[in-house]
Amino acid sequence: MALMLDWRGTPITHRAHVLFPRKWGRSAHSTEMVEGVVQSFHPTGRITVDVLRTSRPRETGGTGRTRYAVPAHSVTVVPTPAGLRTGDPGDAGPSPTPQAPAPAASLELLTVDGTQYGPYPGQPTAATRSPYGTYLFTGETAQRIVTDLHRDNCGLTAAFECDGALTFTWDATYRDEPGTERVTPDAQGRYAIGGLWPWDFWPETGGATPQP
């Protein structure tokens, strides 16, 4: 099997410590940072990670899931255990408040990694970019994303609801377990989408300023 790399191009080895973001709950901004140890590799490009701890608070305690299969390019290899609070994942400290986009944040042209879909003008919600980062899209662009998504029979679908919310639904062929995620537009009518597939930058901007 070919050597797997994290999103920065760092080789992933057995028993390496890695960090990766994971969505939970219905809010598009509900993201926990998970720290774990690599246990195995899969031909599909995924790695199995045993969870050490997470940044997600759990009112009822407990450890939650202890193992995840995640895409190799969604993780960050860290040389030593990361500075998350030690103990069971259920004892992790509160998650930091999600960073809102700066008013002057410029639009970026995006595509879904490995496809020719797009370009999708999106506004980043964080200063640091990652393949599974969250971007804000207008309703028109969100509709284009949904249309392109349905061109693939990947086990992930999406639909707009009567109240304007956008609900993503996936089965066990797309992730380890079936699930849904509901994205509600903000006051400007923008949809925060991320964490469901890897983004990449559109290669043919031609120096033009992206338009929403």
Salt bridges, closest charged atoms under 4 A:
ASP6 OD2 - ARG8 NE 3.57
GLU32 OE2 - ARG22 NH1 2.76
GLU35 OE2 - HIS17 ND1 3.46
GLU35 OE1 - ARG53 NH1 2.89
ASP50 OD1 - ARG67 NE 2.57
GLU108 OE2 - ARG129 NH2 2.70
ASP148 OD1 - ARG151 NH1 3.13
GLU161 OE1 - ARG182 NE 3.10
ASP163 OD2 - ARG182 NH2 2.23
ASP176 OD2 - ARG65 NH2 3.81
GLU177 OE2 - ARG65 NH1 3.83
ASP186 OD2 - ARG190 NE 2.93
